[in-house]
Amino acid sequence: MWLNVGLISVNREAFETIIATVPDFQPHYQNFLADWQGEDTPWYLAMGELAHYVVECYDRGDTSRYQQLFSEVERVLRNGDSEVQNLIWVGLLEDIQNIASHRSFGPDVFREWLGPQSLIAWDEIDRGMQEVAEWVSQNPRPGATASTDAITALPEVKDSKLRRIIEQMYRKL
């Protein structure tokens, strides 16, 4: 229990340090915390909320806070322990790539704001996803996979929360 509390504290500190650079995200964060009140905060899902926010800002043409945001992501990534690094890799950078893959601009538009450590993570995530896609294409299974079904059905999904979850979990290749 003690170790778990320590990780929660470290993850919360890392997350809050990063989001301090984007004050407009605060209402989203407060709503997120309210939704999870009384439960252990799922920091990977919190990072996913930030990833949606980042992609939505780009979609609106608002990149004014990106330099500060991604500089802080880089600093936390460089100085964080493996738990925090994984939180950023999987919870933020991978989710940005997945979510942006469903947009006309795609994920590569975010590369210009990434620092050296973030670029390493970004490229590693992308390489891993390409390997998965290659493996799936070489090892077809009868019927559709869950990700294929989810991505195929995405245009029909009316519920915005469900749509956000699908975009966050599955990359359009």
C-alpha positions as CSV (number, residue, x, y, z in Angstrom):
1,M,0.0,0.0,0.0
2,W,2.8,2.5,0.9
3,L,4.5,1.9,-2.4
4,N,1.2,2.4,-4.3
5,V,0.6,5.7,-2.5
6,G,4.1,6.9,-3.4
7,L,3.5,6.1,-7.1
8,I,0.2,7.9,-7.1
9,S,1.9,11.0,-5.5
10,V,4.7,10.9,-8.1
11,N,2.3,10.5,-11.0
12,R,0.1,13.3,-9.8
13,E,3.1,15.6,-9.3
14,A,4.4,14.8,-12.8
15,F,0.9,15.3,-14.3
16,E,0.2,18.5,-12.5
17,T,3.7,19.9,-13.3
18,I,3.0,19.3,-17.0
19,I,-0.6,20.7,-17.1
20,A,0.5,23.9,-15.2
21,T,1.7,25.0,-18.6
22,V,-1.8,24.9,-20.1
23,P,-4.2,26.8,-17.9
24,D,-7.1,26.2,-20.3
25,F,-6.9,22.5,-19.6
26,Q,-7.7,23.1,-15.8
27,P,-11.5,22.8,-16.2
28,H,-11.0,19.4,-18.0
29,Y,-8.7,18.3,-15.3
30,Q,-11.1,19.3,-12.5
31,N,-14.0,17.5,-14.3
32,F,-11.8,14.4,-14.6
33,L,-10.9,14.5,-10.9
34,A,-14.6,14.9,-10.0
35,D,-15.5,11.8,-12.2
36,W,-12.9,9.7,-10.3
37,Q,-13.6,11.2,-6.8
38,G,-13.3,8.6,-4.1
39,E,-11.3,6.2,-6.3
40,D,-7.6,5.9,-7.1
41,T,-6.9,8.4,-9.9
42,P,-6.1,6.6,-13.1
43,W,-3.1,8.8,-14.2
44,Y,-2.9,7.1,-17.6
45,L,-6.4,8.1,-18.3
46,A,-5.7,11.6,-17.1
47,M,-2.8,11.8,-19.6
48,G,-5.2,10.5,-22.2
49,E,-7.5,13.5,-21.4
50,L,-4.5,15.8,-21.9
51,A,-3.7,14.0,-25.2
52,H,-7.2,14.7,-26.4
53,Y,-6.9,18.3,-25.4
54,V,-3.6,18.7,-27.3
55,V,-5.0,17.2,-30.5
56,E,-8.2,19.2,-30.2
57,C,-6.1,22.4,-29.8
58,Y,-4.2,21.6,-32.9
59,D,-7.4,20.9,-34.8
60,R,-8.6,24.4,-33.7
61,G,-5.3,26.0,-34.8
62,D,-4.4,26.9,-31.2
63,T,-0.8,25.9,-30.6
64,S,0.2,28.9,-28.6
65,R,1.0,26.8,-25.4
66,Y,2.7,23.9,-27.2
67,Q,6.3,25.1,-26.7
68,Q,5.8,25.5,-23.0
69,L,3.8,22.2,-22.7
70,F,6.3,20.1,-24.6
71,S,9.3,21.7,-23.0
72,E,7.8,20.7,-19.6
73,V,7.0,17.2,-20.9
74,E,10.7,16.9,-22.0
75,R,11.9,18.1,-18.6
76,V,9.7,15.7,-16.7
77,L,10.6,12.9,-19.1
78,R,14.4,13.5,-18.6
79,N,14.1,13.8,-14.8
80,G,11.4,11.3,-14.0
81,D,11.8,7.7,-12.9
82,S,10.7,4.8,-15.0
83,E,7.1,5.0,-13.8
84,V,6.8,8.7,-14.8
85,Q,8.6,8.0,-18.1
86,N,6.2,5.2,-18.9
87,L,3.3,7.4,-18.0
88,I,4.4,10.0,-20.5
89,W,5.3,7.4,-23.2
90,V,2.0,5.5,-23.0
91,G,-0.4,7.9,-21.4
92,L,0.5,11.0,-23.4
93,L,2.7,10.5,-26.5
94,E,1.2,7.2,-27.7
95,D,-2.3,8.6,-27.1
96,I,-1.5,11.8,-29.1
97,Q,-0.3,9.6,-31.9
98,N,-3.4,7.4,-31.8
99,I,-5.9,10.2,-31.5
100,A,-4.2,12.3,-34.2
101,S,-4.2,9.3,-36.5
102,H,-8.0,9.7,-36.8
103,R,-7.6,13.4,-37.9
104,S,-6.7,14.6,-41.4
105,F,-3.5,16.2,-40.1
106,G,-2.1,13.0,-38.6
107,P,0.4,12.6,-35.7
108,D,3.5,13.9,-37.4
109,V,2.5,17.5,-37.0
110,F,3.5,17.3,-33.3
111,R,7.1,16.4,-34.0
112,E,8.2,20.0,-34.3
113,W,7.5,20.7,-30.6
114,L,9.2,17.5,-29.2
115,G,12.5,17.6,-27.4
116,P,15.3,15.0,-27.8
117,Q,14.0,12.5,-25.2
118,S,10.4,13.0,-26.4
119,L,11.5,12.4,-30.0
120,I,13.2,9.1,-29.0
121,A,10.0,8.0,-27.2
122,W,7.8,9.2,-30.1
123,D,9.8,7.3,-32.7
124,E,10.0,4.2,-30.6
125,I,6.2,4.2,-30.1
126,D,5.7,4.7,-33.9
127,R,8.2,2.0,-34.7
128,G,6.3,-0.4,-32.3
129,M,3.0,0.4,-33.9
130,Q,4.4,-0.1,-37.4
131,E,5.7,-3.6,-36.3
132,V,2.2,-4.4,-34.9
133,A,0.6,-3.4,-38.2
134,E,3.1,-5.4,-40.2
135,W,2.6,-8.5,-38.0
136,V,-1.2,-8.2,-38.3
137,S,-1.0,-7.9,-42.1
138,Q,1.2,-11.0,-42.2
139,N,-0.8,-13.0,-39.8
140,P,-4.4,-12.5,-40.8
141,R,-7.0,-14.2,-38.5
142,P,-10.5,-15.2,-39.6
143,G,-12.9,-12.4,-38.8
144,A,-12.1,-8.9,-37.8
145,T,-9.9,-8.0,-34.8
146,A,-11.3,-5.8,-32.1
147,S,-9.3,-2.9,-33.3
148,T,-10.4,-3.3,-36.9
149,D,-14.1,-3.5,-35.7
150,A,-13.6,-0.4,-33.5
151,I,-11.9,1.7,-36.2
152,T,-14.4,0.6,-38.9
153,A,-17.3,1.5,-36.6
154,L,-15.9,4.8,-35.5
155,P,-17.7,7.0,-38.0
156,E,-21.0,5.5,-36.8
157,V,-20.3,6.2,-33.1
158,K,-22.6,8.9,-31.8
159,D,-21.5,8.9,-28.2
160,S,-18.7,11.4,-27.8
161,K,-17.2,9.7,-24.8
162,L,-17.1,6.3,-26.5
163,R,-15.6,7.9,-29.6
164,R,-12.8,9.5,-27.5
165,I,-12.0,6.1,-25.9
166,I,-11.8,4.4,-29.3
167,E,-9.6,7.1,-30.8
168,Q,-7.3,6.9,-27.7
169,M,-7.0,3.1,-27.8
170,Y,-6.7,2.4,-31.5
171,R,-4.6,3.9,-34.2
172,K,-5.8,4.3,-37.7
173,L,-3.0,2.9,-39.9
